[in-house]
Amino acid sequence: MTDSPYLAFKEKLCTFADGQAGIRNPFVIAAVDPSIEHRVADRLSGWATDAEEPPVVDEGVTVQPIWLDELLPKTKVYNLSVALGGETTAERIEETMQDRLAEELVEEMITNEIDDDRLETQQHVVLLLNLGSLYPFTRASELLDELDRRNVRSTIGVMYPGDDVGGKLSFFDGEPRHYYPAHQIPGPVQEVHLQQ
């Protein structure tokens, strides 16, 4: 076992993609220091496309990065919020986004981002990147719950900006909460872990 939550995150994704069963689904979650979330996302995207850093992705396993901040403008709720702009209050827009964003992001992923055959196989790893860009509109737990509800069988990895506080997840250092049955990597990923 490694001391690096960054490496442990990738290793667990590979273990699930190789067939290990998850708690309910092959979902992996880890905290990342918010100040390096974008750098970690860039590194994970690089690992997904050329796997020059460990671990090596086994033959037959595919890894697909999905940039949540790029997916956001493709949702109906985002476009509605932009269209309403000055016609309503900021609180109302935030409430509407919180109510619908996770569902619409997952719908967009399923419809336009992930091939149908890959939705059905654990050998396809999906990295959900830049989650912090969606704050305060959705959380990792909401996305994973919606992916579970939609019966997505791909291995899902998400890093959330925050901390692991005694087994509870603290999103952007907010109130720690118990979380959905995903495999949780003790963390958070910090600058030093990117040097290893």
C-alpha positions, 0 to 999 in steps of 0.5 A, spaced: 500 500 500 502 506 498 503 513 502 500 517 496 493 518 496 494 520 489 497 513 487 492 509 491 486 513 487 489 511 481 491 504 483 484 502 486 481 505 479 485 500 476 483 494 481 476 495 480 477 496 472 480 489 473 474 486 476 474 487 483 467 488 486 465 495 489 461 496 495 455 497 491 458 500 484 466 500 482 466 508 485 472 511 488 472 518 491 478 521 494 479 528 497 484 533 494 487 540 497 483 545 493 489 549 491 491 543 487 485 540 484 486 543 477 493 541 477 491 534 479 485 534 474 490 535 469 495 530 471 489 525 471 487 527 464 494 525 462 494 519 465 488 517 462 491 518 455 498 516 455 499 513 462 506 515 463 505 515 470 504 509 474 500 505 475 500 502 468 493 501 465 492 494 463 490 492 456 483 492 455 481 497 460 479 504 458 480 511 461 476 517 459 476 524 463 470 528 463 471 535 465 465 537 469 466 544 468 466 543 460 459 539 461 456 544 465 454 549 459 451 543 456 446 542 461 439 545 460 439 548 467 445 552 466 442 555 460 436 556 464 439 560 469 443 564 464 437 566 460 433 568 467 439 572 469 437 579 472 429 576 472 430 572 478 434 572 485 441 569 485 438 565 491 433 562 486 438 560 481 442 557 486 436 553 488 434 551 481 441 549 480 442 545 486 435 541 485 437 539 477 444 539 476 447 532 478 441 529 474 442 533 468 450 532 468 449 525 468 444 525 463 449 529 458 454 524 460 450 518 458 447 521 452 453 524 449 460 523 453 460 515 454 459 510 449 453 505 451 457 499 451 462 502 456 456 504 460 455 497 462 463 495 463 467 496 469 473 495 465 471 503 463 474 508 468 471 515 468 474 520 471 470 526 473 474 532 473 474 539 476 468 538 481 470 544 485 468 548 479 461 546 480 461 548 487 456 550 490 451 547 485 453 540 486 457 535 490 460 528 489 455 524 492 450 527 488 453 525 482 455 518 484 448 517 487 445 519 480 450 515 476 448 509 481 440 510 480 442 510 472 445 503 473 452 506 470 457 500 471 463 503 469 468 504 474 468 512 476 473 516 480 472 523 483 476 527 487 473 532 491 476 539 493 476 538 501 478 533 506 477 526 509 475 528 517 475 521 521 472 517 515 467 523 513 468 527 507 468 535 508 467 538 501 471 545 501 472 544 508 465 544 510 461 540 515 464 533 515 458 528 512 458 521 512 458 519 505 455 514 500 458 507 499 464 509 494 471 506 496 474 512 500 481 513 499 484 516 505 487 523 504 487 529 502 492 529 496 497 534 497 502 538 493 508 533 496 504 527 493 505 530 486 512 530 487 513 522 488 
